[in-house]
Structures are given as C-alpha cells and as structure tokens.
C-alpha cells in the first residue's frame, strides 16, 4: 500500500510540474519516473534515563541567612526643608527614561506641614531610582528636585533637606 501511494504521489507531482515561463515555443519534456526501493528501518532503541544522576530540588538550594527572599524594600522618607510655614506639596515618583519624575508611577503624594514630612513606603525591587519634587503653592518659588538611588549596603532612607 505504501508503494502504491508513493507511485501515485510521484505521478501527480510530475504531471503538475513544468509550467513553463510563458514563451511561445513549446518544447517536449519527457519525464521518467523511477521507483526507488524503500527499506524500513527499525525504530531507534530508547535507552532508559541514567538513574545515577540526582535531580536538584528546592530543598537543595542554599541561601545566605541575611537574605530574606523579600522582593520589597521599606523606604523611610524624612523631609525637613526649614522653610517655616510655606505651603508645599511633595511628589515621590519613579525616575523615568528622561531622568525626570514619571508622574504615572508616583509612590507618595502628600502635602508638607511646616515644611516637614515623615513617612514610609514599600518599594518593589524594580523601583531602585526615585525622584522627589517639592512644589510650592505660591508660584514665586521653583519646584525643588531631589534624587534617590537604592544602595543595598545602606539603610533605605530618603532624606530631603
């Protein structure tokens, strides 16, 4: 049955070929179909997996004791501008591609009281660079801009003075 199917497919393919390039002259094309004998090969032998290799599991992981597997960082924010009773508003946002604050990803927006603020925010590991901007309600003062970058060796405190 396999040989018969192979012969039919070969004849069909040779009958459909040789469409020409559209020239006005026609040439006789002779096609000879030769059938090659097919030999069946036995399927490859499957070897059992080597049982002497031990697979690693989660229990095999070793983690340093100071690493707590947390993906969050607690950031303490300490603002004291020593500007008396001037009214101001604080934005703390992720740093954007243009090194400016990305207002779509702000972590804290709060008014300052007596030019002071103390707060805590949780950061994801992706929030390693922040920009703080202090905007004053009166239009005479330009906004103040501060930057913070996470350093794993120091405590996470964003001090704005």
Residue frames relative to the residue before (quaternion, step in Angstrom):
aa qw qx qy qz dx dy dz
X 1.0000 0.0000 0.0000 0.0000 0.00 0.00 0.00
X 0.6365 0.5302 -0.3327 0.4507 3.59 0.99 -0.77
X 0.6568 0.5164 -0.3114 0.4527 3.57 0.96 -0.87
X 0.6448 0.5251 -0.3160 0.4568 3.56 0.98 -0.85
X 0.6590 0.5000 -0.3013 0.4744 3.61 0.95 -0.88
X 0.6471 0.5169 -0.3152 0.4633 3.58 0.97 -0.83
X 0.6509 0.5136 -0.3086 0.4661 3.60 1.00 -0.81
X 0.6535 0.5069 -0.3122 0.4676 3.60 0.93 -0.84
X 0.6614 0.4955 -0.3074 0.4717 3.61 0.91 -0.87
X 0.6433 0.5198 -0.3239 0.4594 3.60 0.98 -0.80
X 0.6630 0.4915 -0.3035 0.4762 3.60 0.93 -0.85
X 0.6465 0.5220 -0.3202 0.4551 3.57 0.96 -0.83
X 0.6782 0.4861 -0.2941 0.4661 3.60 0.90 -0.89
X 0.6820 0.4670 -0.3048 0.4732 3.60 0.93 -0.77
X 0.6352 0.5211 -0.3358 0.4606 3.63 1.07 -0.58
X 0.6977 0.4644 -0.2735 0.4720 3.61 1.07 -0.65
X 0.6308 0.5757 -0.3394 0.3944 3.63 1.11 -0.43
X 0.7364 0.4543 -0.3059 0.3972 3.56 -1.39 -0.03
X 0.1768 0.8368 -0.5010 0.1321 3.57 0.95 0.80
X 0.4428 -0.7155 0.4519 0.2962 3.63 1.14 -0.19
X 0.4846 -0.6801 0.4862 0.2574 3.51 -1.33 0.22
X 0.6338 -0.5588 0.3315 0.4197 3.54 1.18 0.27
X 0.4175 0.6906 -0.4965 0.3197 3.65 1.12 0.33
X 0.5720 -0.6343 0.4071 0.3236 3.55 -1.19 0.55
X 0.6579 0.4886 -0.3305 0.4682 3.59 1.12 -0.45
X 0.2281 -0.7681 0.5838 0.1309 3.53 -1.02 0.76
X 0.1505 -0.7775 0.6072 0.0639 3.48 -0.97 0.86
X 0.4481 -0.6724 0.5192 0.2784 3.51 -1.08 0.72
X 0.1143 -0.7811 0.6130 0.0325 3.52 -0.85 0.99
X 0.1355 -0.7852 0.5997 0.0745 3.51 -0.77 1.00
X 0.1332 -0.7887 0.5989 0.0394 3.53 -0.90 0.95
X 0.1316 -0.7765 0.6137 0.0557 3.48 -0.87 1.01
X 0.1868 -0.7779 0.5934 0.0886 3.52 -0.74 1.06
X 0.0445 -0.7809 0.6229 0.0140 3.50 -0.76 1.05
X 0.2968 -0.7522 0.5647 0.1651 3.48 -0.93 0.88
X 0.2187 -0.7694 0.5881 0.1197 3.50 -0.75 1.07
X 0.4692 -0.6763 0.4773 0.3077 3.56 -0.88 0.83
X 0.2557 -0.7561 0.5843 0.1466 3.53 -0.96 0.84
X 0.1799 -0.7625 0.6128 0.1033 3.48 -1.00 0.85
X 0.3600 -0.7273 0.5362 0.2320 3.51 -0.86 0.86
X 0.2237 -0.7641 0.5935 0.1177 3.50 -0.89 1.00
X 0.4807 -0.6583 0.4814 0.3222 3.56 -0.95 0.76
X 0.5667 -0.5911 0.4336 0.3762 3.59 -1.08 0.60
X 0.5608 -0.6096 0.4234 0.3669 3.57 -1.05 0.68
X 0.4988 -0.6496 0.4864 0.3044 3.49 -1.09 0.71
X 0.3078 -0.7382 0.5700 0.1883 3.52 -0.95 0.86
X 0.2568 -0.7562 0.5830 0.1495 3.50 -0.91 0.94
X 0.4873 -0.6551 0.4771 0.3251 3.57 -0.92 0.77
X 0.5728 -0.5991 0.4210 0.3686 3.59 -1.07 0.64
X 0.5413 -0.6192 0.4684 0.3227 3.50 -1.17 0.72
X 0.2568 -0.8062 0.5184 0.1241 3.56 -0.49 1.17
X 0.5558 0.6211 -0.4017 0.3795 3.58 1.21 -0.12
X 0.6196 0.5200 -0.3514 0.4715 3.62 1.22 -0.33
X 0.2780 -0.7643 0.5608 0.1553 3.55 -0.79 1.04
X 0.3430 -0.7236 0.5586 0.2161 3.56 -0.94 0.85
X 0.4446 -0.6917 0.5025 0.2672 3.53 -1.08 0.79
X 0.1521 -0.7706 0.6140 0.0786 3.53 -1.11 0.73
X 0.6999 -0.4430 0.3400 0.4453 3.55 -1.30 0.10
X 0.6202 0.5582 -0.3438 0.4307 3.59 1.09 -0.64
X 0.6358 0.5470 -0.3280 0.4348 3.60 1.19 -0.44
X 0.5273 0.6386 -0.4173 0.3741 3.62 1.22 -0.23
X 0.1605 -0.7525 0.6289 0.1119 3.54 -1.10 0.72
X 0.0805 -0.7974 0.5978 -0.0190 3.53 -0.81 1.08
X 0.5138 -0.6402 0.4779 0.3126 3.54 -1.01 0.89
X 0.5757 -0.6294 0.3923 0.3443 3.62 -0.95 0.80
X 0.6812 0.4945 -0.3092 0.4425 3.63 1.01 -0.67
X 0.6054 0.5304 -0.3612 0.4709 3.60 1.25 -0.22
X 0.1755 -0.8416 0.5071 0.0604 3.57 -0.49 1.20
X 0.4692 -0.7136 0.4071 0.3239 3.61 1.31 0.27
X 0.4513 0.6828 -0.4567 0.3485 3.58 1.17 0.41
X 0.2744 -0.7607 0.5658 0.1612 3.55 -1.02 0.79
X 0.6429 0.4925 -0.3196 0.4919 3.56 1.26 0.27
X 0.1875 -0.7506 0.6262 0.0962 3.50 -1.24 0.65
X 0.2946 -0.7371 0.5770 0.1923 3.57 -0.91 0.86
X 0.1222 -0.8035 0.5822 0.0237 3.56 -0.67 1.16
X 0.2338 -0.7522 0.6045 0.1191 3.55 -0.80 1.09
X 0.1632 -0.7834 0.5963 0.0643 3.56 -0.87 0.99
X 0.0149 -0.7934 0.6064 -0.0517 3.54 -0.79 1.12
X 0.0128 0.8036 -0.5910 0.0691 3.57 -0.43 1.25
X 0.1848 0.7343 -0.6409 0.1263 3.55 -0.97 0.97
X 0.1092 -0.8462 0.5212 0.0195 3.57 -0.12 1.31
X 0.2871 -0.7845 0.5030 0.2219 3.62 1.26 -0.21
X 0.4350 0.6892 -0.4645 0.3464 3.56 0.88 0.96
X 0.5787 -0.6225 0.3702 0.3748 3.56 1.16 0.46
X 0.7997 -0.3151 0.2489 0.4464 3.51 -1.04 -0.89
X 0.3535 0.7377 -0.5160 0.2542 3.62 1.14 0.35
X 0.3987 -0.7320 0.5067 0.2202 3.56 -0.88 1.00
X 0.0750 0.7949 -0.5938 0.0996 3.55 -0.89 1.00
X 0.2573 -0.7443 0.6030 0.1272 3.52 -1.34 0.43
X 0.2330 -0.7938 0.5533 0.0969 3.59 -0.90 0.97
X 0.0739 -0.7446 0.6623 0.0369 3.55 -1.07 0.92
X 0.0196 -0.7537 0.6564 0.0244 3.58 -0.92 0.90
X 0.0410 0.8159 -0.5643 0.1190 3.53 -0.50 1.31
X 0.5985 -0.5185 0.4528 0.4098 3.53 -1.31 0.21
X 0.4943 -0.6415 0.4971 0.3113 3.54 -1.15 0.64
X 0.3414 -0.7584 0.5266 0.1762 3.55 -0.82 1.05
X 0.7300 -0.4232 0.3138 0.4353 3.54 -1.35 -0.03
X 0.7150 0.4285 -0.2500 0.4926 3.58 1.11 -0.61
X 0.5259 -0.6628 0.3714 0.3825 3.61 1.31 0.43
X 0.5594 0.5402 -0.4132 0.4738 3.57 1.17 0.55
X 0.6519 -0.5082 0.3831 0.4123 3.53 -1.29 0.24
X 0.2890 -0.7221 0.6040 0.1740 3.56 -1.01 0.89
X 0.2748 -0.8214 0.4799 0.1394 3.57 -0.10 1.32
X 0.5908 0.5560 -0.3762 0.4475 3.60 1.22 -0.20
X 0.7602 0.3008 -0.1696 0.5504 3.60 1.25 -0.31
X 0.2055 0.7882 -0.5478 0.1911 3.57 0.73 1.06
X 0.3317 -0.7578 0.5373 0.1645 3.54 -1.03 0.86
X 0.7974 0.0501 0.0016 0.6013 3.56 1.13 -0.66
X 0.0361 0.7399 -0.6704 0.0432 3.53 -1.04 0.92
X 0.2319 0.7823 -0.5363 0.2160 3.54 -0.48 1.20
X 0.4627 -0.6507 0.5120 0.3168 3.58 -1.15 0.56
X 0.3923 -0.6848 0.5589 0.2544 3.55 -1.20 0.57
X 0.1924 -0.7558 0.6154 0.1139 3.56 -1.05 0.81
X 0.8208 -0.0294 -0.0476 0.5684 3.54 -0.63 1.17
X 0.6089 -0.5858 0.3148 0.4324 3.59 1.15 0.75
X 0.6327 0.5115 -0.3334 0.4762 3.59 1.18 0.53
X 0.0853 0.7604 -0.6426 0.0401 3.51 -1.32 0.50
X 0.0242 -0.7512 0.6593 0.0194 3.53 -1.10 0.79
X 0.1585 0.7887 -0.5714 0.1622 3.55 -0.72 1.09
X 0.2414 -0.7340 0.6132 0.1645 3.53 -1.36 0.15
X 0.0255 -0.7768 0.6292 0.0086 3.56 -1.02 0.85
X 0.3789 -0.6906 0.5644 0.2468 3.55 -1.23 0.52
X 0.1736 -0.7868 0.5884 0.0681 3.56 -0.88 1.01
X 0.3914 -0.6515 0.5885 0.2757 3.52 -1.21 0.57
X 0.6517 -0.5232 0.3673 0.4082 3.59 -1.21 0.36
X 0.6269 0.5453 -0.3455 0.4363 3.60 1.16 -0.40
X 0.6606 0.4936 -0.3050 0.4764 3.60 1.19 -0.40
X 0.1499 0.8363 -0.5098 0.1352 3.57 0.49 1.18
X 0.7556 0.2443 -0.1736 0.5824 3.60 1.23 -0.23
X 0.0552 -0.8111 0.5818 -0.0236 3.54 -0.76 1.11
X 0.1911 -0.7322 0.6402 0.1323 3.52 -1.33 0.43
X 0.1282 -0.7689 0.6232 0.0634 3.55 -0.94 0.97
X 0.0577 -0.7795 0.6236 0.0160 3.53 -1.01 0.87
X 0.1806 -0.7554 0.6235 0.0894 3.51 -0.94 0.98
X 0.1151 -0.7935 0.5975 0.0134 3.53 -0.58 1.23
X 0.2806 -0.7595 0.5677 0.1484 3.55 -0.91 0.96
X 0.5335 -0.6497 0.4401 0.3155 3.55 -1.05 0.81
X 0.6749 0.4157 -0.3055 0.5276 3.59 1.05 -0.59
X 0.4714 -0.7180 0.4434 0.2563 3.57 -0.96 0.79
X 0.4798 0.6855 -0.4370 0.3302 3.61 1.23 0.06
X 0.7343 0.3878 -0.2233 0.5104 3.59 1.04 -0.71
X 0.4172 -0.6708 0.5569 0.2565 3.55 -1.08 0.81
X 0.5551 -0.6021 0.4343 0.3751 3.63 -1.06 0.55
X 0.3674 -0.7020 0.5680 0.2227 3.55 -1.13 0.75
X 0.1592 -0.7967 0.5804 0.0547 3.55 -1.00 0.87
X 0.0182 -0.7852 0.6181 -0.0333 3.56 -0.94 0.99
X 0.1979 -0.7757 0.5889 0.1110 3.57 -1.14 0.66
X 0.0803 -0.7716 0.6302 0.0311 3.53 -1.21 0.66
X 0.0556 -0.7781 0.6255 0.0169 3.55 -1.08 0.83
X 0.4879 -0.6835 0.4670 0.2769 3.55 -0.95 0.92
X 0.0361 -0.7507 0.6597 0.0000 3.51 -1.03 0.94
X 0.4114 -0.7682 0.4407 0.2155 3.57 -0.41 1.22
X 0.6597 0.5258 -0.3143 0.4354 3.59 1.16 -0.47
X 0.7210 0.3726 -0.2377 0.5337 3.60 1.20 -0.36
X 0.5882 -0.5531 0.4310 0.4029 3.55 -1.24 0.31
X 0.4863 -0.6813 0.4723 0.2760 3.56 -1.10 0.70
X 0.2493 0.7390 -0.5761 0.2448 3.54 -0.07 1.37
X 0.1647 -0.7533 0.6311 0.0840 3.55 -0.89 0.99
X 0.0582 -0.8131 0.5785 -0.0280 3.55 -0.27 1.32
X 0.0703 -0.7893 0.6099 -0.0038 3.55 -0.78 1.09
X 0.0409 0.8012 -0.5901 0.0906 3.53 -0.60 1.23
